[in-house]
Amino acid sequence: MKVLVTGGAGFIGSHLVRRLMALGHEVTVLDNLSTGVRAHLPEEGFTFWELDDRAPEARERIAAGHFDAIVHLAGQTMVDASIRDPHFDASENVLGTVNVLEAARYLALYQALYGLDYVVLRFANVYGERQGDKGEGDSYRSMLANEKAKASLHWQPEVSLEDGLRRTVAYFASAEL
Ligand SMILES: NC(=O)c1ccc[n+]([C@@H]2O[C@H](COP(=O)([O-])OP(=O)(O)OC[C@H]3O[C@@H](n4cnc5c(N)ncnc54)[C@H](O)[C@@H]3O)[C@@H](O)[C@H]2O)c1
């Protein structure tokens, strides 16, 4: 399939892009690299558009791309920034999403004609490799951090945060879910 991943250079997106490529899909990433990192992704094997998803050019390119699937992960993910400046947050997360949906209008037509589904997911906090230290699911400032857990919960974690993350990711990578 031809798949567009917005926010593909981010934490979750970079895992998804690798997985889609491994499954043989033709992947395009759209990312403005505001919190994403180009080095999170493989050097080649997919198309990279460094673009803001609110830009008219993004809408034009997405519409012309005729993707089979779009995974929209681009967004303002800094929780403190969303509280400090709700207008900025809404601009990124609401207007960016509207622009992507507008560009993908043809998907609604496909749905009517062929029953193609779409889905909206609300992730719980996600942890793992390439996770930043400021966005959602910030494990380093959460109760999972050893020192904080000890002080606040009077609880002694059995493994370090890094080891726990590594073991959890390895478990889900190998589990047949
Ligand atoms: N990490 C979590 O625990 C968690 C939990 C719930 C929901 N989510 C959601 O999952 C998605 C991905 O989160 P993440 O943790 O990978 O965050 P992330 O910050 O690592 O990834 C977001 C990506 O979107 C890009 N981006 C931001 N604004 C953009 C714009 N205007 N145009 C184009 N690209 C833009 C960033 O450069 C970055 O690569 C987000 O929508 C986030 O709200 C994450």
The ligand as a Gaussian input file, in Angstrom:
#p B3LYP/6-31G(d) Opt

LIG

0 1
 N        3.931000       9.546000      23.197000
 C        2.793000       9.330000      23.845000
 O        2.783000       8.767000      24.939000
 C        1.460000       9.727000      23.227000
 C        0.283000       9.502000      23.969000
 C       -0.937000       9.854000      23.405000
 C       -0.995000      10.411000      22.130000
 N        0.145000      10.645000      21.442000
 C        0.011000      11.244000      20.106000
 O        0.755000      10.496000      19.141000
 C        1.274000      11.397000      18.144000
 C        2.786000      11.230000      18.040000
 O        3.360000      11.492000      19.317000
 P        4.907000      11.304000      19.640000
 O        5.025000      10.914000      21.058000
 O        5.555000      10.478000      18.574000
 O        5.386000      12.817000      19.540000
 P        6.607000      13.497000      18.755000
 O        6.659000      14.922000      19.212000
 O        7.835000      12.662000      18.883000
 O        6.096000      13.419000      17.260000
 C        5.281000      14.426000      16.655000
 C        5.852000      14.674000      15.279000
 O        5.013000      15.610000      14.606000
 C        5.860000      16.578000      13.968000
 N        5.081000      17.820000      13.854000
 C        4.648000      18.623000      14.856000
 N        3.933000      19.642000      14.350000
 C        3.914000      19.467000      12.999000
 C        3.330000      20.209000      11.933000
 N        2.614000      21.327000      12.151000
 N        3.500000      19.751000      10.663000
 C        4.234000      18.605000      10.429000
 N        4.809000      17.877000      11.404000
 C        4.639000      18.313000      12.678000
 C        7.061000      16.727000      14.866000
 O        8.200000      17.242000      14.222000
 C        7.257000      15.277000      15.317000
 O        8.091000      14.564000      14.425000
 C        0.863000      12.814000      18.570000
 O       -0.318000      13.171000      17.866000
 C        0.591000      12.666000      20.055000
 O       -0.364000      13.613000      20.522000
 C        1.372000      10.321000      21.964000

